Amino acid sequence: MQTLIILGSIMMFLAVALGAFGAHALKRRLSADMIKIYETGVQYHLVHGIGIILLGLLADRLEQPSLVLLAGWFLFAGILLFSGSLYVLSVTGVRKLGAITPLGGVAFLAGWVMLLVAAL
């Protein structure tokens, strides 16, 4: 499951880079509310990036590695939809983008449920 480890590593690199960008470049340009939204995106990005790496490490140890791989792709989709929408929302102020955020949350939940099923 090298693919998940590579994907997770890329996600972690981007999460750290985006977190630093927010802390240094955006802190003076965005309102406190928008910074909080941005930071939430970074937090979920970091947690699920680590999750993708862990899925890559676990996949060969479980009886359904294809389900673990699919779980990793759902976590990736969650990062794109959830964190991505929060990044864009905080920078642009377009509140309608908030409608995309729950789809990312559902992708996160689906990924974790798939891991649960794979482990059972």
C-alpha positions as CSV (number, residue, x, y, z in Angstrom):
1,M,0.0,0.0,0.0
2,Q,2.8,2.3,-1.0
3,T,0.3,4.5,-2.8
4,L,-1.4,5.5,0.5
5,I,2.0,6.2,2.2
6,I,3.0,8.4,-0.7
7,L,-0.4,10.1,-0.8
8,G,-0.4,10.6,2.9
9,S,3.1,12.1,2.9
10,I,2.1,14.6,0.2
11,M,-1.0,15.5,2.2
12,M,1.2,16.0,5.3
13,F,3.7,18.2,3.4
14,L,0.8,20.3,2.1
15,A,-0.9,20.6,5.5
16,V,2.3,21.8,7.1
17,A,3.0,24.3,4.3
18,L,-0.6,25.6,4.3
19,G,-0.5,25.8,8.1
20,A,2.7,27.9,8.0
21,F,1.2,30.0,5.2
22,G,-1.8,30.7,7.3
23,A,0.2,31.5,10.4
24,H,2.6,33.9,8.6
25,A,1.0,35.3,5.5
26,L,-2.8,35.2,6.3
27,K,-2.8,36.1,9.9
28,R,-2.6,39.8,9.2
29,R,-4.9,39.7,6.2
30,L,-7.9,37.7,7.5
31,S,-10.3,38.4,10.3
32,A,-10.1,36.3,13.5
33,D,-13.2,34.3,12.3
34,M,-11.7,33.5,9.0
35,I,-8.4,32.5,10.6
36,K,-10.3,30.1,12.8
37,I,-12.0,28.6,9.8
38,Y,-8.6,28.2,8.0
39,E,-7.1,26.6,11.1
40,T,-9.9,24.1,11.3
41,G,-9.1,23.1,7.7
42,V,-5.5,22.7,8.6
43,Q,-6.3,20.6,11.7
44,Y,-8.5,18.2,9.8
45,H,-6.0,18.1,7.0
46,L,-3.2,17.1,9.4
47,V,-5.2,14.4,11.2
48,H,-6.4,12.8,8.1
49,G,-3.1,13.0,6.3
50,I,-1.7,10.9,9.2
51,G,-4.7,8.7,8.9
52,I,-3.9,8.0,5.2
53,I,-0.3,7.0,6.1
54,L,-1.5,4.7,8.9
55,L,-3.9,3.0,6.5
56,G,-1.0,2.4,4.2
57,L,0.9,0.7,7.0
58,L,-2.2,-1.3,8.1
59,A,-3.5,-2.4,4.7
60,D,-1.3,-5.6,4.4
61,R,-2.2,-6.6,8.0
62,L,-5.9,-6.8,7.5
63,E,-7.9,-9.3,5.5
64,Q,-9.5,-6.7,3.2
65,P,-6.6,-4.5,1.9
66,S,-8.8,-3.3,-1.0
67,L,-11.3,-1.9,1.5
68,V,-8.4,-0.2,3.4
69,L,-7.2,1.3,0.2
70,L,-10.7,2.6,-0.6
71,A,-10.8,4.1,2.9
72,G,-7.6,6.0,2.2
73,W,-9.1,7.4,-0.9
74,F,-12.2,8.5,1.0
75,L,-10.0,10.3,3.5
76,F,-8.2,12.0,0.7
77,A,-11.5,13.1,-0.8
78,G,-12.4,14.4,2.6
79,I,-9.3,16.5,2.8
80,L,-10.0,18.0,-0.6
81,L,-13.7,18.7,0.1
82,F,-13.6,19.5,3.8
83,S,-10.3,21.3,4.3
84,G,-10.2,22.6,0.7
85,S,-13.6,24.3,1.0
86,L,-12.5,25.8,4.4
87,Y,-9.3,27.1,2.9
88,V,-11.1,28.7,0.0
89,L,-14.0,30.0,2.2
90,S,-11.6,31.7,4.6
91,V,-9.5,33.4,1.8
92,T,-12.4,34.4,-0.4
93,G,-15.2,34.9,2.2
94,V,-17.7,33.2,-0.2
95,R,-20.0,31.5,2.4
96,K,-21.7,29.4,-0.2
97,L,-18.6,27.2,-0.3
98,G,-19.6,26.1,3.2
99,A,-22.1,23.8,1.5
100,I,-19.3,21.6,0.2
101,T,-17.7,21.2,3.7
102,P,-20.2,18.6,4.9
103,L,-19.6,16.4,1.9
104,G,-16.0,16.2,3.0
105,G,-17.1,15.3,6.5
106,V,-19.2,12.5,5.1
107,A,-16.1,11.3,3.1
108,F,-14.1,11.3,6.4
109,L,-16.8,9.3,8.1
110,A,-17.1,6.8,5.3
111,G,-13.3,6.3,5.3
112,W,-13.3,5.5,9.0
113,V,-16.3,3.2,8.7
114,M,-14.5,1.3,5.9
115,L,-11.5,0.8,8.1
116,L,-13.8,-0.5,10.9
117,V,-15.4,-3.0,8.5
118,A,-12.0,-4.1,7.2
119,A,-10.8,-4.6,10.8
120,L,-13.8,-6.7,11.7
